[in-house]
Amino acid sequence: MFRPKIPTMPQPTGLITPPAVVVEPTAITSTVAPVVPPAAVAAPAPSRPAVQLTPGSALVLVGGGTAVVLVVGAVLVSMLLAVAVTAASIAVCAVVVRSLLTRR
């Protein structure tokens, strides 16, 4: 009941080789006149202008990034602190329960 059931794989009966594929070259003959490519068309102007960073916008990006890093760091540190406080309180409870049980 507790033993894992390992599937049995049938053993190969011999060497198996893939079938040979024969490639025969064919000659391409064209009876249609060659197509002349149309004249080059000017590329349309981009509908969206490229993003240009001014010193003010760069400063805002750096400030925003710093704020995000500080907020995420504060959240992670607070979670770590919550885990540490919980572990300490469980340890104290375990010591108290152990001391109560040994006095009996």
N, C-alpha and C positions, 0 to 999 in steps of 0.2 A: 504494500500500500504506500509506503513512504519511499520506495525506490523509484528513481526517475526512469521513465520509459524511453529508451534510446531507439530511434527508428533504425531499422536495418536497411542498408542500401544494397541492391543487387550488384554482384561483382561483374565487371565487364568480361565478356567471353573471349575477347581478342583485341588486336589493335584495329582501331577504326581510323580510316583515312578519308579525308573529304574528297568528294568527286572532283575530277580535273575539269577546269573550265577552259574552254578553247575560245580565244578571241581572234576573230578574223578581221583584218583591216578592210575597209571598204573605200572606194574612191567616191569623192563628192563631185558631182558635176552640176553646174548651175546654168540654167537656161534663161534666167531673169537678169535684166540689166542691173548693174550695181546701183545702189541707192546713194544719192548724194546727200550728205548731212545738211540740214538747214543752217542758215547764217546764225552766228552767235547772237543770242539775245542777252541784253544787259540784265544783270541780276537785280531783282527788286530791292529797294532800300529796306533795311530791317524795320519791322513794325515797332520794336521795343528798343529804346536807346540803351547803350551799355551803361552799367553801373559805374559811377565815378565817386570815389571816396574823397571827401574833403577832410581837412584836419578836424573839423568839428564832428563830422559823422564817424570818423575813425575813433575819436575820443569817446563818443557815445557807445560805439561797439565794444571798446575795451572796458568801459564802465559797466555795461550790461553783462559782459562775460564775467567780470570780476564779481558782480552781484550774484549771478547764478552759481558760481563756484562757492561763494561764501554761504549761500542758502543751502545748497546741497550738502556742503560740509557740516553745517550746523545740524541738519536733519540726521545725517549719518552719526555724528557724535552723540546726539541726544538718544538715538536708538541704541547705540553701544552702551551709553550710561544706563539706560533703562534695563538692558540685559544684565549689566553688572550689579545694579541694585537688587534686581530680582534674584540673582544667584546668591548674593550675600544674605538676603533675607531668608532664602530657603536653607542656606547653610546654618544660619542662627537657629531656625526652627528645628532643624535636624539635631543640633547639639542639645537644645532644650528637651526635645522628646527623648533623646538618648539618656540624658541625665535623669529624667523622670522615670524611665523604665529601669534604669540600673539601681535606683534607690528602693525599689519594691522588693 
